[in-house]
Amino acid sequence: MALDSLRGDREFRKVRNHGAAVRDPLFTLRLTEYRPRYGEPWQPRAIMGIVVSKKTLKRAVDRNRVRRRVREALRTLPGGLPPCRAILLPNPGVLTVPFTDLQAALARAIAKAPAQGKRGGKSGNPGRSGRVSERVTSAPPAPPKDRP
């Protein structure tokens, strides 16, 4: 399965807001179901964004090396990638871990991700439904006092 890149802030925001997070010592994976881009036909594939911040790794050489290692590990996964949209946030340990261990961790995280039909992430206020609740009072209001 082909691996495309997330494009633009809007796509990243959608995955951040609606995706389910899977954490591993090597990375954090935020995953949501596949949806085609506006105007595109339905072609299920993996669309992935790899984000390595300067706070995580100071040197650009290291950030680029992490991106290349993760991209190759995803490309050569034995089971392939399911159709999804995802953001991968690697930790510095990705630089030193053996490549086979990185692939195994990615495969575990993808397998651990919730079913593709479900929607993860922030669900608002789970205790409320769409209806307006009635106000409940324990005692009737006191009668108004007469003024002299």
C-alpha positions as CSV (number, residue, x, y, z in Angstrom):
1,M,0.0,0.0,0.0
2,A,1.3,3.4,-0.9
3,L,2.2,5.9,1.8
4,D,1.1,9.5,1.1
5,S,1.9,12.6,3.2
6,L,-0.6,14.7,5.1
7,R,-0.7,18.1,3.5
8,G,-1.6,21.4,5.1
9,D,-2.6,22.5,8.6
10,R,-6.3,21.5,8.1
11,E,-5.5,17.8,7.6
12,F,-3.2,17.7,10.6
13,R,-5.8,19.5,12.7
14,K,-8.5,16.9,11.8
15,V,-6.2,14.0,12.8
16,R,-5.2,15.8,16.0
17,N,-8.8,16.5,17.0
18,H,-10.4,13.2,16.0
19,G,-7.7,10.6,16.1
20,A,-7.1,8.0,18.7
21,A,-3.6,8.2,20.3
22,V,-1.4,5.1,20.7
23,R,1.7,5.6,22.8
24,D,4.9,3.7,22.7
25,P,8.3,4.4,24.3
26,L,9.7,5.2,20.8
27,F,6.8,7.4,19.4
28,T,3.2,8.5,19.7
29,L,0.9,7.6,16.9
30,R,-2.4,9.4,16.4
31,L,-4.7,7.6,14.0
32,T,-8.1,8.2,12.4
33,E,-10.1,6.5,9.6
34,Y,-9.4,7.1,5.9
35,R,-11.3,9.8,4.2
36,P,-10.5,11.0,0.7
37,R,-9.4,14.6,0.2
38,Y,-12.0,17.0,-1.2
39,G,-12.7,16.2,-4.9
40,E,-10.7,12.9,-4.9
41,P,-12.2,9.5,-5.7
42,W,-12.3,6.8,-3.0
43,Q,-8.8,5.2,-3.0
44,P,-8.2,3.7,0.4
45,R,-4.5,4.3,1.4
46,A,-2.4,5.4,4.3
47,I,-1.9,9.1,4.6
48,M,0.8,9.8,7.2
49,G,2.5,12.9,8.6
50,I,5.8,12.5,10.5
51,V,6.4,15.4,12.9
52,V,9.8,15.8,14.6
53,S,10.0,19.1,16.6
54,K,13.1,21.0,17.4
55,K,12.3,20.5,21.1
56,T,12.6,16.7,20.6
57,L,15.8,16.8,18.5
58,K,17.9,20.0,18.2
59,R,19.9,19.2,15.1
60,A,18.3,19.2,11.7
61,V,20.5,16.2,10.6
62,D,18.9,14.1,13.4
63,R,15.4,15.2,12.7
64,N,15.8,14.3,9.0
65,R,17.4,11.0,9.8
66,V,14.5,10.1,12.1
67,R,12.0,10.9,9.4
68,R,13.9,8.8,6.9
69,R,14.1,5.8,9.3
70,V,10.5,5.9,10.2
71,R,9.3,6.4,6.6
72,E,11.4,3.3,5.5
73,A,10.1,1.3,8.5
74,L,6.5,2.1,7.5
75,R,7.1,1.4,3.9
76,T,8.6,-2.0,4.5
77,L,6.2,-3.2,7.2
78,P,5.4,-6.9,6.6
79,G,1.6,-6.6,6.9
80,G,1.5,-3.2,5.1
81,L,-0.4,-0.2,6.4
82,P,-4.2,-0.1,6.8
83,P,-6.1,2.7,5.0
84,C,-6.0,5.6,7.5
85,R,-4.8,9.1,8.3
86,A,-2.2,9.3,10.9
87,I,0.4,11.6,12.6
88,L,3.5,10.0,14.0
89,L,5.6,11.9,16.6
90,P,8.9,10.0,17.1
91,N,11.0,10.3,20.2
92,P,14.9,10.6,20.2
93,G,15.2,6.8,20.9
94,V,14.2,6.1,17.2
95,L,17.8,7.2,16.3
96,T,19.5,4.4,18.3
97,V,17.0,1.5,18.3
98,P,17.7,-1.3,15.8
99,F,15.6,-1.1,12.7
100,T,13.8,-4.4,13.3
101,D,12.7,-3.2,16.7
102,L,11.4,0.0,15.2
103,Q,9.4,-2.0,12.7
104,A,8.0,-4.3,15.4
105,A,7.0,-1.3,17.6
106,L,5.2,0.3,14.6
107,A,3.4,-2.9,13.8
108,R,2.3,-3.3,17.4
109,A,1.0,0.3,17.6
110,I,-1.0,0.0,14.3
111,A,-2.5,-3.3,15.5
112,K,-3.4,-1.8,18.9
113,A,-5.1,1.2,17.3
114,P,-8.9,1.2,17.7
115,A,-11.1,-0.2,14.9
116,Q,-11.0,2.0,11.8
117,G,-14.8,2.6,11.9
118,K,-14.7,4.2,15.4
119,R,-13.9,7.8,16.1
120,G,-11.5,8.5,18.9
121,G,-10.1,11.7,20.4
122,K,-12.1,14.3,22.1
123,S,-15.8,13.5,22.3
124,G,-17.1,16.6,24.0
125,N,-19.1,16.2,27.2
126,P,-20.1,12.5,27.4
127,G,-22.5,13.1,30.3
128,R,-24.9,15.2,28.3
129,S,-27.1,14.4,25.4
130,G,-28.6,16.8,22.9
131,R,-31.7,17.6,25.0
132,V,-32.0,20.3,27.6
133,S,-32.2,19.0,31.2
134,E,-34.9,20.2,33.6
135,R,-33.9,22.0,36.7
136,V,-34.5,20.0,39.8
137,T,-35.0,21.7,43.2
138,S,-35.3,20.0,46.5
139,A,-37.7,22.4,48.2
140,P,-40.4,24.6,46.8
141,P,-39.5,28.3,46.7
142,A,-40.3,30.3,49.8
143,P,-43.4,32.6,49.5
144,P,-42.6,36.2,49.1
145,K,-42.7,38.2,52.3
146,D,-45.2,41.0,52.7
147,R,-43.8,44.4,53.1
148,P,-45.3,46.6,55.8
